[in-house]
Amino acid sequence: MSASQLLADLVRLGIRIEAHEDRLRYSPRSSVTPDLEARIRAHKRELLEMLKRNPSSKEFDPTDANDAWQALVDRLQEDTRFPPTILEGLRLAEARWVNEISRRELPSSRPVKEG
């Protein structure tokens, strides 16, 4: 698998990845599986080169609820004072929220009763 394909997979999964000097930063961290993280590490050099040539135009927007939520979860994940059960609860809440939003945006497949 190429670094380009990996980058396309990350975009498809809704994972943002950015180059910061010689490091890669990605968000939401909770969406990156161990397998995906191993793929990122295997292609780190190529990803850094690609991202430095074409940096992302999307900046963190503190007024965007999703950006703020991801920043909070990422910050808490790095803080060892928060037990994994709390972080898992936050991830589950996020998944439920995303499912609820998706369900609201999709048209209903059930027929509407008349009368």
N, C-alpha and C positions, 0 to 999 in steps of 0.2 A: 504494500500500500504506500502511496506517495504522500508527501506532506500536503500537497494540494487537495487530495481526496480527504485526508484527515481534517483539514481546515473546513472543507465543505460539510463534512459530517458534524463538526462542532456547530457550525452555523445552523444546520438543519435541526440539531438538538436544542437550539436556543442558548448555546454556551458562547459567551464573549471571551475572546482571548486577545491579549495585548502584549507587546514587547516593551519591557522597561529595562533599559541598559542591556545586561546579559541574562535577564530573567524573563520568564513568561508568567503572566498573571491571567487567571481565567475566573469567570463568574457565571453562574452560581457554582461554587465549589461543591455544593451538595448534589449537583447533577453529574459530576464527574466520577464515574465508576473506577475501580482499581484497574480494570482492563484499559479503559480510555486514558487514564493517567499514564499507564505504561506506554501506550502508543504516543502520547504527547512527549514523554521523555525520550523515546526512541528517535523522534523527529525534531527534537528541540532546536538544533542548529539550523535546519532548513526552515522551520517555523519562524525563528527569530529573523532570518534573512528576509523572508516573505513579508512579515509584518512591519519590519523597518522600512522596506521599500514602499509599502502601501498601508500606512497606519489607518486604523479605524477612525471614521469620522464621528462615531457616536461617543459622546462624552457622558460621564455620570451626571444624571439630572436629579438633584435632591427633591424636586417637586414631583417626580415620577414615583408612584407607589411601589412598582416592581423594583426599580433601582434602589430605592431606600430599603426595601425588605431584604434584597440580596446583600446589600452592604452590611446590614445588621447581622444577618445570619453568618456571613463571612467573618465579621469581626468577632462574634461570639464563638465561632468554631476555633479561632486561633487562641482564645482565652481558656486556659486550662481550668479555671475556676468553675466553668459551666459543665455539669455532668452530661454525658452523651444522651441520657434520656430526655433532657430538655431540648437538645439540638434535634433529636429524632422527632420529638413532638412538633417542633417548628417546621421541619421538613414535611411531615404529614399534613400539617395545616396548610402549607404552601401547595402541596399536591391537591388537596381538597379544593382550595381556592381556584386553582387553575382548572380543575375539572368542572367546577361550578360555572366559571366564566365561559368555558368552552360549550357547556350544555346550553347556556343562555343564548349564545351566539348562533347555535345551529338551529335550523328550522325544525319544528316538531314533525315527526314522521307519523304521529297518530292522527286519524281523521277527526275532524271537529264535528260534534253532534249538532244538528240543527233542530230548532224548535224547542 
